[in-house]
Amino acid sequence: SMFVDVTGPTRRNGINLSYSYHLNLTADLKLSMAINAGLLNYTVDGTEIIFRDQSDNVISQTQESNLYPDAGFSFYLYAPKFFFGGSAPQLIQNQLDFENSIKDPTGRLVNHYFVTGGYSIDLNSELILEPSMLLKYVKPTPLQYEFSLRGIYQKTVWMGLSYRKSDAIVLLGGYTFQDSFSLGYSYDIIQSGISDYSTGSHEIMLSIKFNKRSKDTAEDIE
């Protein structure tokens, strides 16, 4: 996976390789455990920062970038009707080193913790309703939660709505083709004080699955 995350004067670029192992707990219940490792490039552009206190010890005309190794762990418990999982990225907790900008750099990439879960409800043969939740915690900020509700038609087209605590209402939509190709879009309608400076954020998701298909046997054909 690759990502680019721009937030104001900061920018995070990264690439990760993941490996997961799936255990069959019962006929329908499975547990997946995964590890990932990669590289993270963290950049701060001081030219985009305006300081109220001009005596601040950060030089506002400096742009610095650092490259770090990164690693994470996750698990995922799932069945045809529900899922539950958790992940912890940035396990290495790299020290941010911006010597040209900050006289005494003390920043560090801290652990993030995510927990998610959801359940599928069959309304009829074509329409599925899927409520889900997401919990996020990063010390020392308060626990943040998000609740979502999706309607899925013929397991192909889906639309939904999400609420993120004290932050945003999110509009969701997507399309899945033959369980291999998925395209999704979301738009955040900001509800916090940031709305004075932001009209919202857009997110586009593209997913491609490479499935290994076994040959049909006589029993499968029957």
C-alpha positions in Angstrom: 0.0 0.0 0.0 1.0 3.6 -0.6 -0.3 6.8 0.9 0.0 10.6 0.7 -1.4 12.5 3.6 -1.2 16.4 3.6 -2.4 18.3 6.7 -1.6 22.0 6.6 2.2 22.4 6.6 2.9 18.7 7.3 3.1 15.9 4.7 3.3 12.1 5.2 4.3 9.9 2.3 4.6 6.1 2.9 4.8 2.7 1.4 4.0 -0.5 3.3 4.2 -4.3 2.7 1.8 -6.4 4.6 1.5 -10.1 5.4 -1.5 -11.8 7.0 -2.2 -15.3 8.1 -5.8 -16.6 8.3 -6.9 -19.2 10.9 -10.2 -21.2 10.5 -11.7 -21.1 14.0 -14.9 -22.7 12.9 -16.6 -23.4 9.5 -17.7 -19.7 9.3 -15.5 -17.9 11.8 -11.9 -16.9 10.8 -9.1 -14.9 12.4 -6.5 -13.0 10.5 -3.3 -11.7 12.0 -1.1 -9.3 10.1 2.2 -7.5 10.3 3.4 -4.6 8.1 6.7 -2.9 7.5 7.7 0.0 5.3 9.1 3.5 5.0 7.6 6.8 6.1 8.7 10.2 4.8 7.6 13.0 7.1 7.9 16.6 5.9 7.2 20.0 7.6 7.1 23.1 5.4 7.8 26.1 7.6 7.0 28.5 4.7 3.3 27.7 5.2 3.4 28.6 8.9 2.6 32.1 10.2 3.5 32.6 13.9 1.6 34.9 16.2 4.7 35.0 18.4 7.6 36.1 16.2 10.1 35.1 18.9 9.1 31.4 18.4 12.1 29.1 18.1 10.9 27.6 14.8 12.4 29.2 11.7 9.3 29.7 9.5 11.2 29.8 6.2 12.6 26.2 6.5 11.3 23.0 4.9 12.7 19.8 6.3 12.0 16.1 5.5 12.9 12.9 7.3 12.7 9.3 6.2 12.0 6.6 8.8 11.3 2.8 8.9 7.8 2.0 10.1 6.0 -1.1 11.3 2.6 -2.2 12.6 0.4 -5.0 13.8 -3.3 -5.9 13.3 -5.9 -8.6 13.7 -9.3 -9.2 12.1 -12.0 -11.6 13.3 -14.7 -12.1 10.7 -17.6 -14.2 9.6 -20.2 -13.8 6.8 -22.4 -11.6 9.0 -19.9 -9.6 11.2 -16.4 -8.4 11.6 -14.2 -7.1 14.5 -10.6 -6.0 14.4 -7.9 -3.7 15.7 -4.6 -2.3 14.6 -1.5 -0.4 16.0 0.6 1.4 13.5 3.8 3.4 14.2 5.1 0.8 16.6 8.7 2.0 16.3 7.9 5.5 17.6 10.6 7.3 15.6 12.1 10.5 16.9 11.4 13.5 14.7 14.7 15.3 14.0 14.3 18.8 12.5 17.6 20.3 13.5 17.4 23.3 11.1 13.9 24.4 12.3 13.8 23.6 16.0 16.5 24.3 18.5 15.5 21.5 20.8 13.5 18.9 18.8 11.5 16.6 21.1 8.8 15.4 18.7 8.1 11.7 18.3 5.8 9.6 16.3 3.5 8.0 18.9 1.4 4.8 18.8 -2.1 5.0 17.3 -4.7 2.4 18.3 -7.8 1.6 16.2 -10.7 -0.8 16.9 -13.4 -1.5 14.4 -16.5 -3.7 14.1 -19.7 -4.1 12.1 -22.6 -6.4 11.4 -24.6 -7.1 8.2 -28.4 -7.3 8.2 -30.3 -8.8 5.3 -33.3 -6.6 4.6 -34.2 -8.7 1.6 -32.5 -10.8 -1.1 -30.9 -7.7 -2.7 -30.4 -5.1 0.0 -28.1 -5.3 3.0 -27.8 -2.8 5.9 -24.4 -2.6 7.6 -23.9 -0.6 10.8 -20.3 -0.3 11.9 -18.1 1.6 14.4 -14.5 2.8 14.7 -12.7 3.8 17.8 -9.4 5.8 17.7 -7.0 6.6 20.4 -3.7 8.6 20.4 -2.2 9.6 23.7 -2.8 12.2 25.2 -5.9 13.2 23.1 -9.4 12.0 24.1 -10.8 8.8 22.6 -12.5 9.5 19.3 -15.4 7.4 17.9 -17.2 7.1 14.6 -20.4 5.4 13.7 -21.4 4.5 10.1 -24.4 3.0 8.3 -24.2 1.6 4.8 -26.9 0.3 2.5 -25.5 -2.2 0.0 -27.5 -3.2 -3.1 -26.8 -6.6 -4.7 -23.4 -6.6 -3.0 -22.2 -4.2 -5.7 -23.4 -0.6 -5.1 -23.3 1.0 -1.7 -24.1 4.4 -0.1 -24.0 5.5 3.5 -23.6 8.1 6.2 -21.1 8.4 9.0 -20.8 10.6 12.2 -17.4 11.4 13.7 -17.5 12.7 17.3 -17.3 16.5 17.5 -15.8 16.6 14.0 -17.8 15.8 10.9 -20.7 14.1 9.1 -19.4 12.0 6.3 -21.2 11.1 3.0 -20.1 7.7 1.6 -20.5 5.9 -1.7 -18.9 3.1 -3.7 -19.0 0.4 -6.3 -17.6 -3.2 -6.3 -17.1 -5.3 -9.4 -16.9 -9.1 -9.1 -15.5 -8.9 -5.6 -12.2 -7.9 -7.1 -12.3 -4.2 -8.0 -13.7 -1.5 -5.6 -13.9 2.2 -6.0 -15.1 4.4 -3.1 -15.6 8.1 -2.3 -16.3 10.0 0.9 -16.8 13.7 1.7 -16.5 15.1 5.2 -18.9 17.9 6.2 -17.0 19.7 9.0 -18.9 20.3 12.2 -16.1 21.6 14.4 -14.5 25.1 14.6 -12.2 24.1 11.7 -15.2 24.8 9.4 -14.2 28.5 9.5 -11.1 27.5 7.6 -12.0 24.4 5.7 -14.9 23.5 3.4 -14.4 19.8 4.0 -12.2 17.0 2.8 -12.4 14.4 0.0 -11.2 10.8 0.1 -11.0 8.4 -2.9 -10.3 4.7 -2.3 -9.3 2.2 -5.0 -8.9 -1.5 -4.1 -7.9 -4.4 -6.4 -7.9 -8.0 -5.1 -5.9 -10.8 -6.8 -7.9 -14.0 -6.0 -6.5 -17.4 -6.7 -9.3 -19.5 -8.2 -9.2 -23.3 -8.0 -10.4 -25.4 -10.9 -14.0 -26.7 -10.8 -14.3 -30.2 -9.6 -17.1 -32.7 -10.4 -18.6 -32.0 -6.9 -18.6 -28.3 -7.5 -20.3 -28.6 -10.8 -23.0 -30.8 -9.2 
